[in-house]
């Protein structure tokens, strides 16, 4: 690395770094739960405006592209069936993919979790003696906090996607899985480029304006130096084709193509659910993904590579298949449907909660509907952050309607809420309030289990009406009741039951 690139900055915790320091050291673990984080995000007026403008534009573009595709629902159904078949026979397709990849000169690795995946990437990079790697945009590497791991190993990981570059140089974190910098506007981007680029390579021209082509050109010139000297690149994969051993990357800028062709070594970190049975299946998903993600008929760059080709592209290729909780998701008959996700973010773009809260409120690299259904299953529901995520939803169902692989998000969210409630009930079973709740629920079951019991209680309520009079019921000296009554009032208890009223006004019950 050059002297300029050896410049280091002080991170958030006073630690010398090779790359810009993101908030919270880059990790999503240990952040506030949604109910707390969202209060801060809702106060960011400029961010909320940026989010509203961006999501509205993407939604409209997607709707236009879908409207001009008469067989859209048939394509969705085909994708649904293919992904379900993958889930039922995942072990078979993964073994087939490994065999095909190995036959084409690719070294295949298996990682149980994020730590093991990061370690494999780091070991390969260190074996090559490099001090930096270039990266294609990859949500999977963000899931593992790969950049921070490599930073600790003395290796600078540079994002080459324009939006990811904005986020990285801005000491920020992604807030969207397709448009990571959706919360930034062009004026903010200009400020970031002018302030930060000079610290990590070719500086941004001082006379640059907020005009998008000028900003894009500044990023192109800054990144070109990194592309040309890079010896190792890291990617994810949108799809892995089991029958041909091919990996597929879809992108809009060409930075991915640069990473896939110029370096000597290519490392691809892939979730085990990304496999497709055959090359023929790819046709379905290349129709769905661009229309759902960015409202385009097709992606400007679709890269498919099948192993090592002598004297053409990387001469050493590694594929890491990572579990990191995915087999636990697969074991849940309801939750497993989220594994059909192709990371298009159409569910995020229509979510009213996400549009107002922003991606940073979720405490996960996966925000919106996909985040609140996938993250608690990948990480478990032991952490307070993951327990609150299924509640970051109004259950409006808009995400169900737009998902190209027909994931029933609201069904999964309700299922996860039940799991959270069951877990909390077990943990707090010795708490006085919970014991009191059990007594109340048993009493309610007795009352509602027989209409005669219900009548008895209703007649008894008339006595309470005489005592309380025409007053609303507010907070009571009962802990369980107060949690509800602190924010609500109950209307006064009527002196006459509905059954009495019916008898008096409509005659005897039939």
SEKEGU-115785 format. One record per atom (N, C-alpha, C): z, x, y. Coordinates in steps of 0.1 Angstrom, whole numbers, plus 2048, in hexadecimal, padded with zeros to 3 digits. Atoms other than C-alpha are relative to their C-alpha. Example, Ala and Ser with C-alpha at 12.3 -4.5 7.8 and 13.67 -1.06 7.14 Angstrom:
% SEKEGU-115785
8008097F4
84E87B7D3
80080980C
8007F77F5
8478897F5
8087F880B
% end
This chain:
% SEKEGU-115785
8008087F4
800800800
80080980C
8017F97F3
7F980B824
80E800807
7F38007F9
81581483C
8027F2807
7FF80D7FA
80E7F384E
8067F67F7
7FC80A80A
8137DF82E
80E8047FA
7F37FD805
8337F2826
80B7FB80A
7F78057F7
8437E2844
8097F57F9
7F780A806
8617CD83A
8077F980B
7F88087F7
8747B284B
80D7FC7FA
7F3804805
8977A7849
7FF7F17FB
80080D805
89A788833
80B7F7806
7F58097FB
8B176A839
80E8067FD
7F37FA803
8CD77E829
80180F803
7FF7F27FC
8C779F839
7FB80A7F5
8057F780A
8B47AD81B
7F2804804
80D7FB7FC
8967C3821
7F67FA7F6
80A807809
8767B2814
7F2806803
80E7FC7FF
8517BA80E
7F87F4805
80780C7FC
846796815
8097F7809
7F88087F8
85277C82E
80B7F87F8
7F5806807
87476D825
7FF7F1802
80080F7FF
87274781D
80E7FB802
7F38067FF
88F730824
8078007F3
7F780180C
8AC73180B
7FC80B7F6
8047F680A
89E7517FC
7F47FC7F7
80B804808
88073E7EF
8027F77F5
7FD80980B
89172B7D4
8047F2804
7FD80E7FD
8947067D3
80E7FC7FA
7F3803806
8B47087BE
80B80280B
7F57FE7F7
8D57037D1
7FE7F980D
8028077F3
8C66EE7ED
8077F2800
7F980D800
8D56CE7F9
7F97F57F9
80680B807
8CF6AE7E6
7F87F780A
8098077F7
8B56967F4
8077F880A
7F98097F7
8CD67E804
80580780C
7FB7F87F4
8DA69A81A
7F5807807
80B7F97FA
8BB6AE81F
7F77F7809
80A8097F9
8A669082A
8057FD80E
7FB8037F3
8BD68A848
7FB80A80A
8047F67F8
8B36AB856
7F07FF802
80E800800
88E6A784E
7FB7F4809
80480C7F9
88C68485E
80180280F
7FE7FD7F1
896693880
7F5809805
80B7F77FC
8776AA880
7F47F8804
80A8097FB
861695896
7F28057FF
80E7FB801
8436AC897
7FC8017F2
80480080F
8446B1871
7FC7F27FB
80380E804
84568B86C
7F27FC805
80D8047FB
827687882
7F58087F9
80A7F9808
8146A3870
7FE7FA7F2
80180580E
81C69484E
7F97F2801
80780D7FF
811671859
7F1801802
80E7FE7FD
7F067D867
7F98067F4
8077F980B
7E8693849
7FF7F77F4
80180980B
7F167A82E
7F77F4802
80980B7FD
7DF65E83F
7F18047FE
80E7FB801
7BF673841
7FC8027F1
8037FE80E
7C167D81C
7FF7F37F9
80180D807
7C8659811
7F37F9803
80D8077FC
7AA64C824
7F48077F9
80B7F9806
793667816
8007FD7F1
80080380F
79F6607F2
7FB7F27FE
80480E802
79A63B7F6
7F17FF801
80E8007FE
777641802
7F88057F3
8067FA80C
76E6577E4
8017F77F4
7FE80980C
77D63F7CB
7F77F4801
80880C7FE
76B6227DA
7F18027FD
80E7FD804
7496337D4
7FE8047F2
8017FC80E
75163A7B0
8037F37F7
7FE80D806
74B61A79D
8078007F2
7F97FE80D
75862777C
80D807801
7F47F97FD
77863478B
80B7FC7F5
7F6804809
78F620775
7FD8047F1
8047FB80E
77C62A755
80380F7FF
7FD7F2800
78064E75F
80F8027FF
7F1800801
7A5649764
8057FE7F2
7FC80480E
7A8639742
7FD80C7F7
8047F5809
795656732
80A80C801
7F77F67FE
7AC66F742
80E7FD7FA
7F3805806
7CB65B738
8008027F1
8017FE80F
7BF65C713
80080E7FC
8007F1804
7B7681713
80D806802
7F37F97FE
7D868B722
80B7FB7F6
7F780580A
7EB67470A
7FD8077F2
8047FA80C
7D86846ED
80680F800
7FA7F27FF
7E36A76FA
80F7FF7FD
7F2801802
80769C6FB
8047FD7F2
7FD80280F
80668F6D7
7FE80C7F8
8047F4808
7F66AF6CA
80180D808
7FF7F47F7
8026C96E3
80180D7F8
7FF7F4808
80C6E26C9
7F38057FA
80E7FC805
7E96E16B9
7F780680B
80A7FB7F5
7D66E56DA
80580D806
7FB7F47FB
7ED7016E6
7FC80C7F6
8047F580A
7E77156C5
7F1802801
80E7FF7FF
7C270E6C8
7FC80880C
8037F97F4
7C271A6EC
80380F7FF
7FC7F2802
7D573A6E3
7F58077F7
80A7FA809
7BC7416C7
7F3803808
80C7FE7F8
79E73C6DE
80180A80B
7FE7F67F6
7AC7506FA
80180E7FB
7FF7F3807
7B576D6E3
7F38057FC
80E7FC805
79276D6D5
7F780580B
8087FB7F5
7857736F8
80780B808
7FA7F47FA
79B7916FF
80C7FD80A
7F58037F7
7B777F712
80D8027F8
7F37FF806
7DB78870B
8097F4803
7F980C7FF
7F0769705
80F8027FF
7F27FF800
81576770D
8067F2800
7F980C800
82F74C708
80D801807
7F37FF7F8
84C745720
8087F37FE
7F780C802
86972E718
8047FA80E
7FB8057F4
87472C73C
7FB80880C
8057F97F4
86E738760
80480E800
7FC7F2800
88275875C
7F78087F7
8097F980A
86D76273D
7F2802806
80D7FF7FA
84D75A74F
7FF80A80B
8007F67F5
85676E76E
80180E7FA
7FE7F3806
86178B758
7F38057FB
80D7FC806
83F78C746
7F780480B
8097FC7F5
82C78C767
80480D806
7FB7F37FA
8427A7776
7FE80C7F7
8037F5809
83F7BD757
7F2804800
80E7FD7FF
81A7BB758
7FC80780D
8037FA7F3
8187C377D
80680E801
7FA7F37FF
8307E077A
7F980A7F7
8077F7809
81D7EE75C
7F3805807
80C7FC7F9
7FE7EF773
80480980C
7FC7F87F5
81280278D
7FD7FB80E
8048067F3
80A7EA7AA
80C7FD808
7F58047F7
81F7E27C8
7FD7F3806
80380D7FB
80E7C27D0
7F67F97F7
80A808807
7FB7A57C0
7FB7F580A
80680C7F8
7E478A7CF
8017F47F7
7FD80C808
7EA7667C4
7F67F5804
80780D7FE
7D57477C0
80B7F6802
7F680B7FF
7E87287CB
8047FB7F2
7FB80480E
7FE71E7AD
80D7FA802
7F38077FF
8197047AD
8098047F4
7F87FB80B
82471278B
80880C803
7F87F47FC
82D73479A
80A7FD80A
7F58047F7
8407227B5
80B7F97F9
7F5806809
85370F79A
80980B7FB
7F87F5806
85F73078C
80580A80B
7FC7F67F6
8657417AE
7FB80E7FE
8067F3803
84D75D7A4
80080980B
8017F77F4
84876A7C7
80D807802
7F37FA7FD
86D7707CB
80480A7F5
7FD7F680B
8717807A9
7F880D802
8087F47FE
8547987B0
80680880C
7FA7F97F5
8647A07D2
80C8087FC
7F47F9805
8847AA7C0
7FC80C7F8
8057F5808
86F7C17AA
7F880A808
8087F77F7
85F7D27C8
7F27FE800
80E804800
83E7C07C5
7FE7F580A
80380A7F6
82F7AD7E2
7F67F67FA
80980A805
81F78C7D8
7FA7F980C
8068067F4
8067807F2
7F87F37FC
80780D802
7FA75C7F3
7F2801808
80E7FE7FA
7D475A7FA
7FA7F2804
80480D7FB
7D07347FE
8047FF80E
7FE8017F2
7CE72C823
80E7F9803
7F48077FD
7EA712823
80C8087FA
7F57F8806
80072880C
80380C809
7FE7F57F7
7FA745824
8087FC80C
7F88057F4
806730841
80E7FE7FC
7F2803804
82572682E
80780E7FE
7FA7F3802
82C74A823
80380880D
7FE7F97F3
82775A845
80A7F8809
7F78077F8
83B73E854
80F8007FB
7F3800806
85A74783F
8047F27FC
7FE80E803
857724832
7FE7FE7F1
80280480E
854711811
7F57F5800
80A80B801
8386FA805
8067F3801
7FB80D7FF
83C6D680C
7F77F67F9
80A809807
81F6C87F8
7F98097F5
8057F880B
80F6D37D7
7F1803801
80E7FD7FE
7EB6D27E3
7FE80580E
8017FB7F2
7EF6D7809
80E805804
7F27FB7FE
80E6ED80B
80580180E
7FC7FF7F2
80D6F0831
7FE7F3807
80380D7FA
8086CB837
8097FD80C
7F68037F6
8276CB84D
7FE80880D
8037F87F4
8186E4866
7F37FB807
80C8037F9
7FF6DD881
7F980D805
8087F47FD
7E46F488F
80780980A
7F97F87F6
7F96FF8AD
80B8097F9
7F67F8808
81570A895
7FA80B7F8
8067F6808
7FD71C87F
7FC80C809
8047F57F7
7EF73089D
80D809803
7F47F97FC
81373A8A7
8048097F4
7FC7F980C
81B745883
7F780C7FE
80A7F5802
7FB75A880
80280B80A
7FE7F67F6
80176C8A1
80C8087FE
7F37FA801
82577389A
8018097F3
7FD7F980D
82377E875
7F58087FA
80A7F8807
80178B86A
80180F803
8007F27FD
8057AC87C
80B8077F8
7F57F9807
8257B3868
7FC8037F1
8047FF80E
8127B0846
7F28047FE
80E7FD802
7EF7BC84C
7F87FF80C
8098017F4
7D27B6863
8057F5809
7FA80A7F7
7DF7A4882
7F67F5804
80880B7FB
7D378388F
7FA80480E
8057FD7F2
7BC7878AE
8087F980A
7F78057F6
7D17828CD
7FA7F4807
80680B7F9
7B776A8DC
7FD7F47F7
80380B809
7B67538BE
8067F3806
7FB80D7FB
7B972E8C7
8057F87F4
7FC80980B
7C57108B3
7F47F97F9
80C805806
7A17098A9
8008037F1
7FF7FD80F
7A2706882
7F680B7FB
8097F5804
78271C87D
80580E804
7FB7F37FB
792738892
80C8047F7
7F47FD808
7B373687E
7FC8047F2
8057FC80E
7A073685D
7FA80D800
8077F3800
78C754867
80B80B801
7F67F67FF
7AC767871
8078027F2
7FB7FF80E
7BA75F84E
7F78077F7
80A7F9809
79A76A83E
80080F802
8007F17FD
79A78C84F
80D8067FB
7F37FA804
7C0791848
8008017F0
80080080E
7BB788823
7F68097FA
80B7F8806
79B79C81D
80580E7FC
7FA7F2804
7AF7BD81E
8077FF7F3
7F880180C
7C67B0803
7F77FE7F4
80980380B
7AA7A37ED
7F980D7FB
8097F4804
7967C47EE
80980B7FA
7F87F6806
7B37DA7E5
8097FB7F4
7F880580A
7C47C37CC
7FC8057F2
8037FC80E
7C67CF7A8
8067F67F6
7FA80B809
7DB7B2799
8007F3808
7FF80E7FA
7D778D7A0
8087F77F7
7F880A807
7ED770796
7FA7F2803
80580D7FF
7E074D790
8087F67F8
7FC80A809
7E972C781
7F37FB7F9
80D806805
7CF715771
8017F1801
80080F7FF
7C66F1777
7FE7FA7F1
80280480E
7BA6EE752
7FE80C7F8
8037F680A
7B9703733
7F87F87F5
80880780A
79D6F971A
8028067F3
7FC7FB80D
7A96FD6F7
7F48057F7
80B7FC809
7876FF6E5
7F980C804
8087F57FB
7777196FB
80980C805
7F77F67FB
79672C707
7FD80380F
8047FF7F2
78B72672B
80C7FB809
7F78057F5
7A172374A
7F87FB80C
8088067F5
79770E767
80980080D
7F98017F3
7A171178C
7F67F9809
8088077F6
7956F87A6
80680380E
7FB7FD7F3
7987017CB
7F67FD80A
8098047F5
7896FC7ED
7FC80C809
8027F67F6
78971E7FE
7F980D7FB
8067F4805
77C7397E7
80A80C7FE
7F67F5802
79C74E7E8
8038027F1
7FD7FF80F
7A17457C3
7F58087F9
80B7F9806
77E7527BA
80280F803
7FE7F27FD
7877737CC
80A8067F7
7F57FB809
7A77767B7
7FB8017F2
80580180E
79476E797
7F680A7FD
80B7F7802
77978879C
80380F804
7FF7F37FB
7857A67B0
80B8097F9
7F67F7806
7A67B37A0
7FC8047F2
8027FB80D
7A77C7780
8077F77F5
7F780780A
7C37B2770
8027F2806
7FD80E7FC
7C778C771
80B7FA7F7
7F5806807
7E777A767
8017F2804
80080F7FD
7E7754764
80C7FA7F9
7F4807805
807741761
7FD7F17FF
80580D802
80171F752
80B7F77F9
7F7809807
817701749
7F97FB7F3
80680380D
8126F7724
7F97F3800
80780D7FF
8076D472F
7F2801806
80D7FF7FA
7E86E1740
7F48017F7
80A7FF80A
7D46E4720
7F87F37FF
80980B803
7B56CD71A
7FA8047F2
8057FD80D
7A66C96F7
7F3808801
80D7FA800
7826D3700
7FA80180D
8087FE7F4
7696DD71A
7FA7F3805
80680D7FD
75A6BA719
80A7F8808
7F68077F9
77B6AC726
80180380E
7FF7FB7F3
7786C0745
7F97F780A
8098087F8
75D6A9753
8097F5806
7F780C7FB
77768C756
80980580C
7F67FC7F6
7906A076A
7FA80680C
8067FB7F4
7786B1781
7FA7F5809
80380B7F7
76E68E78D
80D7FA806
7F48067FB
792682791
80780980A
7F77F77F8
7A36A17A0
7FC80180F
8047FE7F2
78F6A87C0
8017F3808
7FF80D7F9
78D6837C9
80E7FC803
7F28047FE
7B267D7C4
80880A809
7F87F67F9
7BE69E7D4
7FC80180F
8047FD7F3
7A96A37F3
7F57F6805
80A8097FC
7916867F4
7F2806800
80D7FA802
77369C7EA
7F97FB7F3
80780380D
7586947D1
80180B7F6
7FE7F580A
75B6B67C2
80780C808
7FA7F57F9
76E6D67CA
7F580A803
8097F67FD
75B6F17DC
7FF80C7F6
8007F580A
76570B7C2
8077FB7F3
7FB80380D
76970379D
7FE80D7F7
8017F4807
77072378A
8057FE7F2
7FD80180E
76F724764
7FE80E7FA
8017F3806
776745752
8058007F2
7FD80080E
77774C72D
80280E7FB
7FD7F3805
78776D727
7FA80B807
8057F47FA
77C79072F
7F28027FD
80E7FC801
758799736
7FF80E805
8017F27FD
7517BE736
7F880280E
8057FC7F3
74A7CC759
7FE7F480A
80280C7F7
74D7A9769
80E7F9801
7F38067FE
76E79D778
80B8087FA
7F47F8806
7917A776C
7FE8047F2
8027FA80E
7907BD74D
80C7FF7F8
7F4803807
7B37B3743
8067F3804
7FC80E7FC
7BE78F742
80C7FC7F7
7F5805807
7DF780739
8027F1803
7FD80E7FE
7E875B734
80E7FE7FB
7F2803803
80D750734
8017F17FF
7FE80E802
81372E725
8107FE802
7F18027FC
835722734
8047F27FC
7F980C803
84C707727
8087FB80C
7F78037F4
868706741
8047F2801
7FB80E800
8756E4737
7F57F67FC
80B80A803
8536D472E
8027F97F2
7FE80680D
85C6CF709
80B7F6801
7F680B7FF
87B6BC714
7FB7F4806
80780C7FA
8656A5729
7F87F97F5
80880680B
84E6A070B
8097F97F6
7F780680A
86C6966F6
8057F2805
7FC80D7FA
87367870D
7F47F67FF
80B809801
85D65A703
7FB7FA80D
8048057F3
85E64D727
7FC80B809
8027F67F6
86066C73B
7F48097FE
80B7F8803
84467E729
7F37FD807
80D8047FA
82966B73A
7FD80880D
8027F87F4
82E680759
7F880D7FD
8077F3804
81F69E746
7F17FE801
80E8027FE
7FD68E74B
7FB80580D
8037FD7F2
7FF69976F
7F680C801
80A7F57FD
7E16AE77C
80280680D
7FC7F97F4
7F26B879C
7F67FD80C
8098047F5
7DB6A47B3
8077FC80D
7F88047F4
7F76987CA
7FC7F3806
80480D7FA
7E76767CF
80D7F7801
7F3808800
80A6677C7
80880480D
7F97FB7F4
81967C7E3
7FA7FB80C
8078047F4
7FF6727FC
8027F1804
7FE80E7FD
80764D7F9
80F7FC800
7F1803801
82D6507F6
8067FE80E
7FA8027F3
83E640814
80D809803
7F47F87FF
85E65480D
7FC80E804
8047F37FD
84C67580C
7FA80280E
8067FF7F2
83866E82C
80A80280B
7F57FF7F6
85866A83F
80A80B7FE
7F67F6803
86E68382E
7FB80E800
8057F2802
8576A0828
8038067F3
7FE7FA80D
8556B680A
80D8087FE
7F57F8801
8726CC812
80D7F97FD
7F3808802
88C6B080E
8037FF7F1
7FE80380E
8876AF7E8
80780A7F8
7F97F5808
8966D07DE
7F98057F4
8097FC80B
8796D77C7
7F2804805
80D7FD7FC
8576E67C9
7F77F47FD
80780D802
84B6C47BC
8067F5808
7FA80B7F8
8516AA7D7
7F97F37FC
80680D802
8486857D8
8027FA7F2
7FE80680D
84466F7B9
7FF8097F5
8017F780B
83968B7A3
80D8097FF
7F47F7800
8576A07AE
80D7F87FB
7F3807804
8726857A8
7FF7FB7F2
80180480E
86467D786
7FF80D7F7
8027F4808
85C6A177A
80C809801
7F67F67FE
8776B7789
80D7FD7F8
7F4803807
8966A577B
7FE8017F1
8027FE80E
8866A7759
7FF80F7FC
8017F1803
87D6CC75B
80D807801
7F47F97FE
89E6D7769
80C7F97FB
7F4807805
8B56BC75B
8077F980C
7F98087F6
8CC6A576E
80E804803
7F27FB7FE
8EB6BB76F
80380380F
7FE7FC7F2
8E56C6793
7FF7F4809
80180B7F7
8EC6AE7B0
7F37FE806
80D8017FA
8CA6B67BF
7F77F77F7
809807809
8B86AA7A0
8047F27FD
7FB80E802
8CE68B79C
7FC7F780B
8038097F5
8C567E7BE
7F17FD801
80F8017FE
89F6837BB
7FB7F27FB
80680D804
8986637A6
8037F480A
7FD80A7F6
8A764F7C3
7F980180D
8087FE7F4
88F65D7DD
7F37F87FE
80C809803
87863F7D6
8037F2804
7FF80E7FD
87361C7E2
7FB7F77F5
80680880B
8636117C2
7F47F7804
80B8097FB
8456047D5
7F48007F7
80B80080A
82D60F7B9
7F3805805
80D7FB7FC
81261D7CF
7FB80D7F8
8047F4808
81363E7BB
7FA7FC7F3
80580480D
80C62B79B
7F17FC802
80E8057FE
7EC61C7AA
7F680B802
8097F57FC
7DD63D7B6
7FF80B7F6
8007F580A
7E6654799
7F48007F8
80C7FF807
7C6660789
8028007F1
7FE80080E
7D6663767
80B7F67FC
7F880C803
7EA643769
80E8027FC
7F27FE803
80D650769
8087F5806
7F880B7FB
82663376C
80D805807
7F57F97F9
83C644786
80D7F7801
7F48087FE
85362778D
8077FD7F4
7F980280C
85A621769
80980D7FC
7F97F3803
864646765
80C80180A
7F57FF7F6
879645785
80C7F77FC
7F5809804
88D627779
8078057F3
7FB7FA80C
891638757
80980C804
7F77F57FC
89F657768
80C7FC808
7F48057F9
8B664377E
80A7FB7F5
7F780380B
8C563575E
80680C7FA
7FA7F3806
8C9658750
80B806809
7F77FB7F6
8DA663770
80D7F87FF
7F4808800
8F264576F
8088027F3
7F97FE80D
8FA64A74A
80880E801
7F97F37FF
90266F751
80C800809
7F58017F7
91866876E
80B7F77FA
7F6809806
92A64C75B
8088087F6
7F97F880A
93266473F
80980B806
7F87F57FA
93E680756
80C7FA807
7F58057F8
95466976A
8087F57F9
7FA80A809
96165474D
80F7FF802
7F18007FE
98565E755
8047FD80E
7FD8037F2
983656779
8057F2802
7FA80D7FE
998639785
7F67F6804
8098097FB
97C62A798
7F67FB7F5
80A80380B
96462B77A
8077F77F6
7F9809809
97F61B764
8017F2806
7FF80D7F9
98360077E
7F27F97FF
80E805801
95D5FC77D
7FE7FA7F3
80280580D
95E5F7758
8077F37FE
7F980D801
9785DC75B
7F97F5807
80880A7F9
9635CA775
7F47FC7F8
80C804807
9445CC760
8047F87F3
7FC80980C
9575BE741
8037F2805
7FD80D7FA
9645A2757
7F47F8803
80D8067FC
94159B764
7F97FB7F3
80780480D
93459A740
8067F37FA
7FA80C805
94E580737
7FC7F4808
80380B7F7
94756B755
7F17FB7FE
80E803801
92156C751
7FC7FC7F2
80380280E
92256972B
8007F17FB
7FE80E804
92B54472A
8017F780D
8018087F4
923528743
80E7FA803
7F38057FE
94651A73E
80980A807
7F87F67F9
95653B749
7FB80180E
8057FF7F3
93F53B767
8067F4808
7FA80B7F9
94B518771
80E801803
7F27FD7FE
96F52276D
80280980C
7FE7F67F5
96B53F785
7FB7F980D
8048077F4
95852979E
80A7F7805
7F68097FB
97350F79F
80C808805
7F57F87FB
98D52B7A3
7FD80680E
8037FB7F3
9795387C1
8037F780B
7FC8097F5
9815197D4
80E802806
7F37FC7FB
9A55247D6
7FF80B809
8027F47F7
99A5457E5
7FA7FB80D
8068047F4
9865327FE
80A7FA809
7F58067F8
9A551F80A
80880B806
7F87F57FB
9B754080E
7F980780B
8077F77F6
99C554820
7FA7F880B
8068087F5
98D538834
7F1804802
80F7FD7FD
96A53B844
7FE80E805
8027F27FC
96C561847
7F88087F6
8077F7809
95557B83A
80980B7FA
7F87F7807
963594821
7FB80E803
8047F27FD
9635B882D
80780A7F7
7F97F6809
9735D881F
80D7FB7FA
7F4804808
98E5D3805
80780D7FC
7F87F4805
9AA5EB7FA
7FE8037F2
8047FD80D
9975F17DA
7F580A800
80A7F67FE
9846127D7
7F27FC7FC
80D803805
9676057C2
7F97F6809
80680B7F7
9625E67D8
7FC80680E
8037FB7F3
9645FA7F8
7F3808801
80D7F97FF
9466107EF
7F57F7803
80A80A7FD
9325F07F1
8027F980D
7FD8087F5
9445DD80B
80180880D
8007F87F4
9465FA824
7F37FE808
80C8027F9
9225F282D
7FA7F27FF
80580E801
91F5CD825
80C7F6802
7F680B7FF
9325AC82C
7FB7F57F6
80380C809
93458F813
8037F4808
7FE80D7F9
93056C821
80C7FA7FA
7F3807804
94F55681F
7FD7F87F3
80280780D
9555467FD
8007F1803
80280F7FD
9495217FE
80B7F87FA
7F5808806
9635067F8
7FB7F77F5
80580980A
94B4F37E2
7F68087F7
8097F9808
9385017C4
7F37F8800
80D807800
9134FA7BF
8007F57F6
7FF80B80A
91B4E57A0
8067F4806
7FA80B7FA
9324CF7B4
7F77F980A
80A8057F6
9184CC7CF
7F67F77F9
80B807807
8FE4C17B6
8057F37FB
7FA80D805
9154A77A6
8017F680B
7FE8097F5
91D4997C8
7F37FB807
80D8047F8
8F94987D6
7F57FC7F7
80B803809
8E34967B7
8047F87F4
7FB80780C
8F848479D
8058097F6
7FB7F980B
90648F77C
7F680A7FB
8097F6806
8F74AE76B
7FB7FA7F3
80680580B
8DF4A5750
8018097F4
% end
